[in-house]
Amino acid sequence: MRQIALFERGIDPTPIVEMSGDYGQNRYFIKREDMIPFSFGGNKARKAAEFYKEIKACGADVVMTYGSHSSNHCRIIANMTRAMGLDCHIISPEENREMLYNTKLVEDFGAVVETCPVTQVSETIDRRVEAYKQAGRNPYFILGGGHGNPGTHACANTYREIAVYEERFGIHFDYIFHASGTGATQAGLVSGKLLVEARRGENDQPVKEQKIIGISIARNEERGREVVRQSIEDYLGEQYESLYREEELIFTDAYCMGGYGKYTQDVRKTIEEVMNKDGIPMDSTYVGKAFYGMKCYVEEHQIVGRNILFLHTGGTPLFFDLMDKMGSR
């Protein structure tokens, strides 16, 4: 099996930079997870590094996952398995057949894409896993979006990087905003915060108030909160009862705009603004939508004079899909 040097040695901390544009009456910073140097980076690449360890440990010869063939998750898993010299099999809902740059990349990486009605996803996955086993293969399955403890752990590490940055540069982020999709990213950030604060408490260090706010890109608030909470409980295990506080989980569906992949002209204008002022590409499905949602949240809650960190979770190929759509108008 060929090795991926980046995943072998571990991912270096991604940069946090202050934004130059005028986005409101606060200091805005951005953590560039999109600069992880593998397959356009992002939180999906960070999660993939954790799954990489498990895939190697169990000696899998085929990696399976679920998701749209045009998703960031499927693109990165397909790229990773190709680099590892393994087969990749993606179960994808036939209802989502939009052809995007991610789709072309998934195809170029040689992944097998099997489509089925969304109502038959579970049975299709079970059937395909069993078929591989009957054929003498050793499949490893990754939940959609990199959900599960490896993905949560990856994003807990993201928070630890943030905490180290705060200590090193003597700054405190009052708010951390990010796009919340399947929930692993938010679960990891919240879990990381709870664990860091517990360590600080043990060392008699002061703990300052800080809010982590997930901007939902699709799920309604009730469902989204429960999925994130359950992921936190799964990850923290026995520590959950002593560490978890309900007020730490802030998840809002106020800016979903009709669901996954939907956006407004205000989101598009925000993406253009950030690109023009800071040279940072954002997509309309996740990052740009969440950045716009953050701006609305800050205004609606009259937040001023604070240090605000936005987590750029990647998805750069989708930025170019947006450019294509804008050019066709």
SERO-4910 file (N, C-alpha, C, O; in steps of 0.05 Angstrom, whole numbers):
BEGIN
 pado doro    nc1    nc2    nc3   cac1   cac2   cac3    cc1    cc2    cc3    oc1    oc2    oc3
  Met    A     17    -24      0      0      0      0     18     25      0     35     28     17
  Arg    A     13     43    -19     28     68    -19     20     85      4     -2     83     14
  Gln    A     38    103     13     33    120     36     27    148     27     36    157      6
  Ile    A     11    162     43      6    191     39     22    205     61     15    204     84
  Ala    A     42    219     52     61    231     72     46    250     91     52    249    115
  Leu    A     27    266     81     13    285     99     -2    270    121      0    279    144
  Phe    A    -16    249    114    -32    235    134    -15    218    152    -22    212    175
  Glu    A      9    210    142     27    194    158     39    211    181     41    202    204
  Arg    A     47    235    174     61    252    194     42    268    211     50    278    232
  Gly    A     17    271    202     -2    288    216     -5    315    203     14    325    191
  Ile    A    -29    326    206    -35    352    193    -24    375    210    -29    376    234
  Asp    A     -9    393    198      1    416    212    -23    436    217    -42    436    202
  Pro    A    -21    452    238    -42    472    243    -46    490    220    -27    499    207
  Thr    A    -71    496    214    -78    514    192    -77    542    202    -82    548    225
  Pro    A    -71    561    184    -68    589    192    -94    603    201   -115    597    190
  Ile    A    -91    620    220   -113    638    228   -104    666    221    -82    675    230
  Val    A   -119    681    205   -111    708    197   -134    727    201   -158    720    200
  Glu    A   -127    752    207   -147    772    210   -157    782    183   -140    785    164
  Met    A   -183    785    179   -194    793    154   -192    824    151   -195    838    171
  Ser    A   -187    833    127   -183    861    122   -209    876    116   -211    900    119
  Gly    A   -229    862    106   -254    875     97   -270    885    121   -267    876    143
  Asp    A   -288    903    115   -306    914    135   -332    897    135   -350    902    119
  Tyr    A   -334    878    153   -357    860    154   -375    866    178   -393    851    184
  Gly    A   -370    888    192   -386    895    215   -368    907    237   -344    911    233
  Gln    A   -380    914    259   -367    928    281   -352    909    300   -355    911    324
  Asn    A   -337    890    289   -322    871    304   -296    866    290   -292    874    267
  Arg    A   -277    852    303   -253    843    290   -259    814    281   -266    797    296
  Tyr    A   -255    810    255   -261    784    243   -235    770    235   -217    781    222
  Phe    A   -234    745    243   -211    727    236   -223    703    222   -246    696    224
  Ile    A   -205    689    207   -214    665    193   -193    644    195   -169    649    192
  Lys    A   -202    620    201   -183    597    202   -185    582    176   -207    572    169
  Arg    A   -163    580    162   -163    570    135   -159    540    133   -137    530    126
  Glu    A   -180    525    141   -179    496    138   -177    488    109   -168    466    102
  Asp    A   -185    506     91   -182    501     62   -153    500     53   -148    492     30
  Met    A   -134    507     70   -106    506     63    -92    481     72    -67    479     69
  Ile    A   -107    461     82    -95    435     87    -86    424     60   -102    423     41
  Pro    A    -60    417     57    -49    412     30    -56    384     20    -38    368     13
  Phe    A    -82    378     18    -90    353      4   -117    357     -8   -137    363      6
  Ser    A   -120    353    -33   -146    353    -48   -163    378    -41   -186    375    -34
  Phe    A   -151    401    -42   -165    427    -37   -171    431     -7   -186    449      0
  Gly    A   -161    414     10   -163    417     39   -192    417     50   -209    405     38
  Gly    A   -196    430     73   -222    431     85   -226    411    108   -208    394    112
  Asn    A   -248    414    122   -253    396    144   -255    367    135   -250    348    151
  Lys    A   -264    362    110   -266    334    100   -238    322     98   -235    298    102
  Ala    A   -219    338     90   -191    327     89   -180    321    117   -167    301    121
  Arg    A   -187    338    136   -178    334    163   -191    308    174   -177    292    187
  Lys    A   -216    304    168   -230    279    177   -218    255    163   -214    234    175
  Ala    A   -212    258    137   -202    235    122   -175    225    134   -169    201    133
  Ala    A   -159    244    145   -134    236    157   -138    217    180   -122    199    185
  Glu    A   -160    220    195   -167    202    217   -177    175    207   -170    154    218
  Phe    A   -193    176    186   -202    150    175   -179    135    162   -179    110    162
  Tyr    A   -160    150    151   -137    137    139   -123    119    159   -115     96    152
  Lys    A   -120    128    184   -107    112    204   -122     86    209   -110     64    212
  Glu    A   -149     87    210   -165     63    215   -164     44    191   -163     20    195
  Ile    A   -165     55    167   -164     39    143   -138     23    142   -138     -1    136
  Lys    A   -116     36    148    -90     23    149    -89      1    171    -79    -21    166
  Ala    A   -100      8    194    -98    -10    217   -114    -36    212   -105    -57    221
  Cys    A   -136    -34    198   -153    -58    194   -146    -73    168   -157    -94    162
  Gly    A   -128    -62    152   -119    -75    127   -141    -76    106   -142    -96     91
  Ala    A   -158    -56    105   -179    -56     84   -168    -55     56   -146    -43     52
  Asp    A   -182    -67     37   -173    -65      9   -194    -51     -8   -190    -48    -32
  Val    A   -216    -43      4   -236    -27    -11   -249     -8     10   -257    -17     31
  Val    A   -251     17      3   -264     37     20   -291     45      9   -293     52    -14
  Met    A   -311     43     26   -338     50     18   -347     75     33   -339     79     56
  Thr    A   -364     91     20   -377    113     35   -403    120     21   -410    109      0
  Tyr    A   -418    137     34   -444    146     24   -443    176     20   -431    191     36
  Gly    A   -456    186     -1   -459    214     -5   -463    221    -35   -460    204    -52
  Ser    A   -470    246    -40   -472    254    -68   -445    253    -81   -424    260    -70
  His    A   -445    243   -106   -419    241   -121   -408    269   -127   -385    271   -136
  Ser    A   -423    290   -121   -413    317   -125   -405    330    -99   -399    354    -99
  Ser    A   -404    315    -78   -398    326    -51   -368    328    -46   -352    314    -58
  Asn    A   -360    346    -28   -332    349    -20   -322    323     -7   -300    314    -11
  His    A   -339    311     10   -332    287     24   -325    265      5   -304    252      7
  Cys    A   -342    259    -15   -337    237    -33   -312    243    -51   -297    224    -57
  Arg    A   -308    268    -58   -284    275    -74   -259    269    -58   -240    257    -69
  Ile    A   -258    276    -33   -234    273    -17   -229    243    -11   -206    234    -11
  Ile    A   -251    228     -4   -247    200      1   -238    185    -24   -221    168    -22
  Ala    A   -249    192    -47   -240    180    -72   -211    186    -78   -196    169    -87
  Asn    A   -203    211    -72   -175    219    -77   -157    204    -58   -135    195    -66
  Met    A   -164    202    -32   -148    189    -12   -144    159    -19   -122    149    -18
  Thr    A   -166    146    -26   -163    117    -33   -146    113    -58   -132     93    -59
  Arg    A   -149    131    -77   -132    129   -101   -103    131    -93    -86    116   -103
  Ala    A    -96    150    -76    -69    154    -67    -59    131    -51    -35    125    -51
  Met    A    -77    116    -37    -69     93    -21    -68     68    -38    -58     47    -29
  Gly    A    -76     70    -63    -76     46    -80    -99     27    -74    -96      3    -80
  Leu    A   -121     37    -63   -144     21    -57   -168     27    -75   -168     48    -88
  Asp    A   -187      9    -76   -212     13    -90   -231     31    -74   -230     30    -49
  Cys    A   -247     47    -87   -267     64    -74   -294     59    -86   -298     59   -110
  His    A   -314     55    -68   -341     49    -77   -360     69    -63   -361     69    -38
  Ile    A   -373     86    -78   -391    106    -67   -420     99    -73   -428     94    -96
  Ile    A   -436     98    -52   -465     95    -54   -477    123    -55   -473    139    -36
  Ser    A   -491    130    -76   -500    158    -80   -530    158    -87   -539    141   -102
  Pro    A   -545    177    -75   -574    178    -81   -579    187   -109   -567    206   -119
  Glu    A   -595    172   -123   -600    178   -152   -616    204   -155   -617    215   -177
  Glu    A   -628    214   -133   -642    239   -135   -624    263   -139   -633    284   -149
  Asn    A   -598    260   -132   -579    282   -135   -560    275   -158   -540    261   -153
  Arg    A   -565    284   -181   -548    277   -204   -535    302   -217   -528    301   -240
  Glu    A   -533    324   -202   -520    348   -212   -490    342   -218   -476    331   -201
  Met    A   -482    350   -241   -454    345   -249   -437    370   -243   -440    391   -256
  Leu    A   -419    367   -223   -403    390   -215   -373    382   -218   -367    360   -225
  Tyr    A   -355    401   -211   -327    395   -213   -319    372   -195   -302    356   -202
  Asn    A   -332    370   -172   -327    348   -154   -333    321   -167   -319    301   -164
  Thr    A   -355    321   -183   -364    297   -197   -342    287   -215   -335    264   -216
  Lys    A   -331    306   -231   -310    299   -250   -285    289   -236   -273    270   -245
  Leu    A   -279    301   -213   -255    292   -198   -260    264   -187   -241    247   -188
  Val    A   -284    258   -176   -290    231   -167   -287    211   -189   -276    189   -184
  Glu    A   -296    217   -213   -293    200   -236   -263    196   -243   -254    173   -248
  Asp    A   -248    218   -243   -220    216   -250   -204    199   -230   -184    187   -237
  Phe    A   -213    199   -205   -199    183   -184   -207    153   -186   -196    137   -171
  Gly    A   -225    146   -205   -231    118   -210   -251    105   -190   -253     81   -189
  Ala    A   -265    122   -175   -285    111   -156   -308     99   -171   -317    109   -192
  Val    A   -319     77   -160   -344     65   -170   -367     80   -156   -368     81   -132
  Val    A   -385     91   -172   -408    105   -161   -433     89   -167   -441     85   -190
  Glu    A   -445     79   -146   -470     63   -148   -493     80   -138   -493     89   -115
  Thr    A   -513     85   -155   -536    101   -147   -559     84   -139   -563     61   -149
  Cys    A   -576     95   -122   -600     82   -113   -620    103   -102   -611    125    -95
  Pro    A   -645     97   -101   -664    116    -88   -656    121    -59   -646    103    -46
  Val    A   -659    145    -50   -651    152    -23   -664    135     -2   -653    130     19
  Thr    A   -688    125     -8   -702    107     11   -689     80     13   -696     64     31
  Gln    A   -672     73     -6   -659     46     -6   -630     47      0   -615     27     -4
  Val    A   -620     69     11   -592     73     16   -581     52     36   -561     39     31
  Ser    A   -595     50     59   -585     32     80   -583      3     70   -563    -10     75
  Glu    A   -604     -7     57   -603    -35     48   -582    -39     25   -570    -60     23
  Thr    A   -579    -18      9   -559    -20    -12   -531    -22      0   -514    -37    -10
  Ile    A   -525     -6     20   -499     -6     33   -494    -34     45   -473    -46     41
  Asp    A   -514    -44     60   -511    -70     73   -506    -92     53   -489   -110     57
  Arg    A   -521    -91     31   -519   -111     10   -491   -111     -3   -479   -131     -8
  Arg    A   -481    -86     -8   -456    -84    -22   -433    -92     -3   -413   -104    -12
  Val    A   -434    -85     22   -413    -93     42   -412   -123     43   -390   -135     42
  Glu    A   -435   -136     45   -436   -165     46   -425   -178     21   -412   -199     22
  Ala    A   -431   -166     -2   -421   -177    -27   -391   -176    -29   -378   -195    -38
  Tyr    A   -379   -155    -19   -350   -153    -19   -338   -174      0   -318   -187     -7
  Lys    A   -351   -178     23   -341   -198     42   -343   -226     30   -325   -242     33
  Gln    A   -365   -232     16   -369   -258      4   -348   -263    -18   -341   -285    -24
  Ala    A   -338   -241    -30   -318   -243    -51   -290   -244    -40   -271   -244    -55
  Gly    A   -288   -245    -13   -261   -246     -1   -248   -220      3   -224   -219      9
  Arg    A   -263   -198      0   -251   -171      4   -255   -162     33   -270   -174     48
  Asn    A   -241   -141     40   -242   -130     67   -251   -100     66   -234    -82     65
  Pro    A   -277    -95     65   -286    -68     61   -286    -51     87   -289    -62    109
  Tyr    A   -282    -25     84   -283     -7    107   -303     15     98   -300     28     78
  Phe    A   -324     19    115   -345     38    108   -343     63    125   -339     62    149
  Ile    A   -346     86    111   -345    113    123   -373    125    120   -383    127     98
  Leu    A   -385    134    142   -411    146    141   -410    172    125   -388    184    122
  Gly    A   -432    180    114   -434    204     98   -423    229    113   -428    232    136
  Gly    A   -407    245     98   -396    269    110   -374    265    130   -365    283    143
  Gly    A   -365    240    133   -344    234    152   -355    234    181   -340    241    200
  His    A   -381    227    184   -393    227    210   -382    204    226   -372    184    215
  Gly    A   -382    207    253   -372    186    271   -348    197    287   -339    219    282
  Asn    A   -339    181    305   -318    190    324   -292    199    311   -280    218    320
  Pro    A   -283    185    290   -258    195    277   -262    224    266   -244    240    270
  Gly    A   -285    229    254   -290    256    244   -293    276    266   -283    299    264
  Thr    A   -306    268    288   -309    286    311   -281    292    323   -275    315    331
  His    A   -265    271    326   -238    275    337   -221    294    320   -207    311    331
  Ala    A   -224    292    294   -209    309    276   -216    339    282   -198    356    282
  Cys    A   -241    344    286   -250    372    291   -246    381    320   -245    405    325
  Ala    A   -243    362    338   -235    369    365   -206    379    364   -198    397    379
  Asn    A   -190    367    346   -163    377    342   -162    405    330   -145    421    337
  Thr    A   -182    411    313   -184    438    302   -187    458    325   -175    479    325
  Tyr    A   -205    451    345   -209    470    367   -183    472    383   -176    494    392
  Arg    A   -169    450    387   -144    452    402   -124    471    389   -109    485    402
  Glu    A   -123    471    362   -106    490    348   -115    518    353    -98    536    356
  Ile    A   -141    523    354   -151    550    360   -143    558    388   -134    581    392
  Ala    A   -145    540    407   -137    547    435   -108    553    437   -100    571    452
  Val    A    -91    538    423    -62    543    423    -56    571    411    -39    585    421
  Tyr    A    -70    577    389    -67    604    377    -74    626    396    -60    646    398
  Glu    A    -96    623    410   -105    643    430    -83    647    451    -77    670    458
  Glu    A    -72    626    461    -52    628    482    -26    640    472    -14    656    485
  Arg    A    -19    632    448      6    642    436      5    672    430     25    686    435
  Phe    A    -17    682    420    -19    709    411    -35    727    431    -39    751    425
  Gly    A    -43    716    453    -56    732    473    -83    744    464    -89    767    471
  Ile    A    -98    729    449   -124    738    439   -145    718    448   -139    694    451
  His    A   -169    727    452   -191    709    458   -214    714    438   -222    736    433
  Phe    A   -223    692    426   -245    693    407   -271    691    423   -277    670    436
  Asp    A   -288    711    422   -313    711    436   -334    693    422   -351    681    435
  Tyr    A   -331    691    395   -350    675    380   -334    659    359   -314    669    347
  Ile    A   -343    635    354   -332    618    332   -356    609    315   -373    595    325
  Phe    A   -356    617    290   -378    610    272   -368    590    251   -344    590    243
  His    A   -386    572    242   -379    553    222   -404    542    209   -426    544    220
  Ala    A   -400    529    185   -423    516    172   -427    489    186   -407    474    189
  Ser    A   -452    482    193   -458    457    205   -475    440    187   -497    448    180
  Gly    A   -464    417    178   -478    400    160   -486    374    173   -507    372    185
  Thr    A   -469    353    170   -476    327    183   -472    328    213   -482    311    228
  Gly    A   -457    348    223   -455    352    252   -428    345    265   -423    353    287
  Ala    A   -411    331    250   -386    322    262   -367    346    268   -353    346    288
  Thr    A   -367    366    251   -350    389    255   -358    404    280   -341    410    297
  Gln    A   -384    409    284   -393    423    308   -389    406    332   -381    417    353
  Ala    A   -394    380    330   -390    363    353   -361    363    362   -355    363    386
  Gly    A   -343    363    342   -315    363    349   -306    390    362   -291    390    381
  Leu    A   -316    412    351   -309    438    362   -319    440    391   -304    449    409
  Val    A   -344    433    396   -355    435    423   -340    416    442   -334    423    464
  Ser    A   -336    391    433   -321    372    449   -293    382    456   -284    380    479
  Gly    A   -280    392    436   -253    403    440   -253    425    461   -236    427    478
  Lys    A   -273    443    458   -275    465    477   -280    455    506   -267    465    524
  Leu    A   -298    436    509   -303    425    536   -279    412    548   -273    415    572
  Leu    A   -264    398    532   -240    384    541   -217    404    548   -204    401    569
  Val    A   -214    424    532   -194    445    537   -201    460    563   -183    465    579
  Glu    A   -226    467    566   -235    482    590   -231    465    615   -224    475    636
  Ala    A   -237    439    613   -233    421    636   -204    420    644   -197    421    668
  Arg    A   -186    419    624   -157    419    630   -149    445    643   -133    445    663
  Arg    A   -159    467    633   -152    493    645   -162    495    673   -149    506    691
  Gly    A   -186    484    678   -197    485    705   -180    469    724   -176    477    747
  Glu    A   -170    446    715   -153    430    732   -127    444    739   -115    439    760
  Asn    A   -118    462    721    -93    477    725    -98    505    737    -80    522    737
  Asp    A   -123    509    746   -131    535    758   -127    558    739   -120    581    747
  Gln    A   -131    553    713   -129    575    693   -157    586    689   -177    572    691
  Pro    A   -159    612    683   -186    624    679   -198    614    653   -185    609    633
  Val    A   -225    611    654   -240    602    630   -259    625    622   -277    633    637
  Lys    A   -254    636    598   -270    659    589   -294    649    573   -293    627    561
  Glu    A   -315    665    572   -339    657    557   -333    658    527   -320    676    517
  Gln    A   -343    637    514   -339    635    485   -362    619    474   -370    598    485
  Lys    A   -373    628    452   -396    614    440   -388    603    412   -377    617    395
  Ile    A   -394    578    409   -390    564    383   -417    562    370   -436    550    381
  Ile    A   -420    574    346   -446    576    333   -446    562    306   -432    570    288
  Gly    A   -462    541    304   -465    526    279   -487    538    262   -510    540    271
  Ile    A   -480    546    238   -499    556    219   -508    533    201   -492    523    185
  Ser    A   -532    523    205   -542    500    190   -544    506    160   -554    527    152
  Ile    A   -534    488    144   -536    491    115   -560    475    104   -566    478     80
  Ala    A   -573    460    121   -596    444    111   -615    435    133   -640    438    130
  Arg    A   -605    424    154   -622    411    174   -638    431    191   -629    453    196
  Asn    A   -662    422    199   -677    439    217   -664    438    245   -649    420    251
  Glu    A   -671    457    261   -657    461    287   -660    437    305   -641    429    318
  Glu    A   -684    426    308   -688    404    326   -672    380    319   -658    368    335
  Arg    A   -673    372    293   -658    349    284   -628    354    285   -612    337    294
  Gly    A   -619    378    276   -591    385    276   -579    384    304   -557    373    308
  Arg    A   -592    396    323   -582    397    351   -579    369    362   -559    363    375
  Glu    A   -599    352    357   -598    325    368   -575    308    356   -562    293    371
  Val    A   -571    311    330   -549    296    318   -522    305    329   -505    289    335
  Val    A   -518    332    332   -493    342    343   -490    333    372   -468    324    380
  Arg    A   -511    335    388   -510    327    416   -503    298    418   -486    290    435
  Gln    A   -515    281    402   -509    252    403   -480    246    396   -468    229    407
  Ser    A   -470    261    376   -442    257    368   -423    266    391   -403    253    395
  Ile    A   -430    287    405   -414    295    428   -414    274    449   -393    267    460
  Glu    A   -438    263    455   -440    242    475   -424    217    467   -410    205    484
  Asp    A   -425    209    442   -410    186    432   -380    190    435   -366    172    442
  Tyr    A   -372    214    429   -343    220    430   -332    223    458   -311    212    465
  Leu    A   -346    237    475   -337    241    502   -340    217    520   -325    214    539
  Gly    A   -359    199    514   -362    175    529   -369    181    558   -387    195    564
  Glu    A   -353    169    576   -358    172    605   -355    201    615   -366    208    636
  Gln    A   -341    217    600   -337    245    608   -361    263    601   -363    286    610
  Tyr    A   -379    252    585   -402    268    576   -418    280    599   -424    304    598
  Glu    A   -425    264    618   -443    273    640   -430    295    656   -444    313    665
  Ser    A   -404    294    660   -391    315    676   -383    340    660   -380    361    672
  Leu    A   -380    337    634   -370    360    618   -391    375    602   -390    399    599
  Tyr    A   -411    360    592   -430    372    573   -449    392    587   -460    386    609
  Arg    A   -453    414    574   -473    434    582   -490    442    558   -479    448    537
  Glu    A   -516    441    562   -534    445    539   -530    472    526   -533    474    501
  Glu    A   -522    492    541   -519    519    530   -494    521    511   -491    541    497
  Glu    A   -477    501    511   -454    501    494   -461    494    465   -446    499    446
  Leu    A   -485    483    461   -493    474    434   -512    495    422   -536    495    428
  Ile    A   -501    512    405   -517    532    392   -518    526    362   -498    527    348
  Phe    A   -541    519    352   -545    510    325   -570    525    314   -592    523    325
  Thr    A   -567    540    293   -589    555    282   -595    548    253   -577    545    237
  Asp    A   -621    545    248   -630    539    220   -642    563    207   -656    561    187
  Ala    A   -637    587    218   -649    611    208   -639    619    180   -652    637    167
  Tyr    A   -618    607    171   -606    616    145   -603    592    125   -585    592    109
  Cys    A   -621    573    128   -620    549    110   -628    556     81   -618    544     62
  Met    A   -646    575     78   -654    585     52   -666    563     34   -661    563     10
  Gly    A   -680    545     46   -694    525     30   -680    498     29   -691    479     18
  Gly    A   -656    496     41   -644    469     43   -616    468     31   -604    488     24
  Tyr    A   -607    443     28   -580    438     18   -576    449    -10   -592    443    -28
  Gly    A   -555    464    -14   -548    474    -40   -564    499    -48   -559    510    -70
  Lys    A   -583    507    -32   -599    531    -38   -585    556    -27   -573    555     -5
  Tyr    A   -587    578    -42   -575    603    -32   -589    626    -46   -604    623    -65
  Thr    A   -584    650    -35   -597    674    -46   -576    692    -59   -552    687    -57
  Gln    A   -585    713    -72   -567    732    -84   -550    746    -63   -527    754    -69
  Asp    A   -560    748    -39   -544    760    -17   -520    743    -11   -498    753     -4
  Val    A   -523    717    -12   -501    699     -7   -480    702    -30   -456    704    -24
  Arg    A   -490    703    -54   -471    707    -77   -456    733    -74   -432    734    -79
  Lys    A   -470    754    -66   -456    780    -63   -436    779    -40   -415    792    -42
  Thr    A   -442    764    -19   -423    761      3   -398    747     -7   -376    754      1
  Ile    A   -401    726    -23   -379    711    -33   -361    729    -51   -337    728    -49
  Glu    A   -374    745    -67   -359    764    -84   -344    784    -66   -321    791    -72
  Glu    A   -357    794    -45   -345    813    -27   -320    802    -14   -299    816    -13
  Val    A   -322    778     -3   -299    766     10   -276    761     -9   -253    765     -3
  Met    A   -283    752    -34   -262    747    -54   -249    773    -62   -224    774    -64
  Asn    A   -264    794    -65   -253    820    -74   -236    833    -52   -216    845    -58
  Lys    A   -245    831    -27   -232    845     -5   -209    829      8   -189    840     16
  Asp    A   -212    802      9   -193    785     23   -180    763      5   -162    749     14
  Gly    A   -190    760    -19   -179    740    -37   -184    712    -28   -167    694    -33
  Ile    A   -206    707    -14   -212    681     -3   -236    669    -18   -258    681    -17
  Pro    A   -233    646    -32   -256    634    -45   -275    620    -26   -266    606     -7
  Met    A   -301    624    -30   -321    610    -14   -342    599    -32   -348    611    -53
  Asp    A   -354    576    -25   -375    564    -41   -402    573    -30   -404    583     -8
  Ser    A   -423    568    -46   -450    576    -38   -465    555    -22   -486    561    -11
  Thr    A   -454    530    -22   -468    509     -7   -461    509     22   -479    505     39
  Tyr    A   -436    514     29   -427    513     57   -416    539     67   -429    554     82
  Val    A   -392    546     58   -377    567     71   -389    595     66   -392    610     85
  Gly    A   -395    601     41   -407    627     35   -434    631     49   -440    652     58
  Lys    A   -449    610     49   -476    610     61   -473    615     91   -488    630    103
  Ala    A   -453    601    104   -449    604    133   -438    631    139   -444    643    160
  Phe    A   -420    642    122   -409    668    127   -431    689    126   -431    708    143
  Tyr    A   -448    687    107   -471    706    105   -489    702    130   -498    722    141
  Gly    A   -494    677    138   -510    672    161   -498    684    186   -512    695    203
  Met    A   -471    683    188   -457    695    211   -462    725    211   -467    737    232
  Lys    A   -459    738    188   -463    767    187   -492    775    196   -495    794    211
  Cys    A   -511    759    188   -539    764    196   -542    760    226   -555    776    240
  Tyr    A   -531    738    236   -533    731    265   -521    754    282   -533    762    301
  Val    A   -497    763    274   -484    784    289   -501    810    289   -503    823    310
  Glu    A   -512    816    266   -529    840    265   -554    837    282   -562    855    296
  Glu    A   -568    814    279   -593    810    293   -589    809    323   -607    817    338
  His    A   -566    799    333   -560    797    361   -544    821    371   -536    822    394
  Gln    A   -541    841    354   -527    866    361   -500    861    375   -494    872    396
  Ile    A   -484    844    362   -458    838    372   -438    858    361   -434    860    337
  Val    A   -424    873    379   -405    893    370   -380    892    388   -382    883    411
  Gly    A   -358    900    377   -333    902    393   -322    876    402   -308    875    422
  Arg    A   -327    854    388   -318    828    395   -298    817    375   -296    826    353
  Asn    A   -283    796    384   -265    781    367   -281    757    357   -290    740    372
  Ile    A   -284    756    330   -300    734    319   -283    718    300   -270    729    282
  Leu    A   -284    692    303   -269    673    286   -289    658    269   -308    646    279
  Phe    A   -283    658    243   -299    641    224   -282    618    214   -259    622    207
  Leu    A   -294    595    214   -279    571    205   -286    565    176   -308    559    169
  His    A   -265    568    159   -268    562    130   -264    532    127   -242    522    130
  Thr    A   -286    517    121   -285    488    121   -279    476     93   -282    452     89
  Gly    A   -271    493     74   -263    482     48   -285    482     27   -304    498     29
  Gly    A   -281    465      7   -301    463    -15   -294    481    -39   -312    490    -53
  Thr    A   -269    486    -43   -260    504    -64   -271    497    -92   -278    515   -107
  Pro    A   -271    471   -100   -282    465   -127   -311    476   -131   -318    483   -153
  Leu    A   -327    477   -109   -354    487   -112   -354    517   -117   -374    527   -129
  Phe    A   -333    531   -110   -331    560   -117   -330    563   -147   -343    582   -157
  Phe    A   -317    546   -161   -315    548   -190   -341    540   -203   -348    550   -225
  Asp    A   -356    522   -191   -383    516   -201   -400    541   -200   -416    546   -218
  Leu    A   -398    556   -178   -413    580   -175   -405    601   -196   -422    614   -208
  Met    A   -379    603   -202   -369    621   -222   -381    613   -250   -388    631   -265
  Asp    A   -383    587   -255   -395    579   -281   -424    587   -283   -433    596   -304
  Lys    A   -439    584   -260   -467    591   -261   -470    621   -264   -488    630   -279
  Met    A   -453    636   -251   -455    665   -254   -448    674   -283   -460    693   -293
  Gly    A   -429    660   -295   -421    667   -322   -441    660   -343   -441    672   -365
  Ser    A   -459    641   -336   -480    633   -356   -504    650   -356   -522    646   -372
  Arg    A   -505    670   -337   -529    687   -336   -527    710   -356   -546    726   -357
***
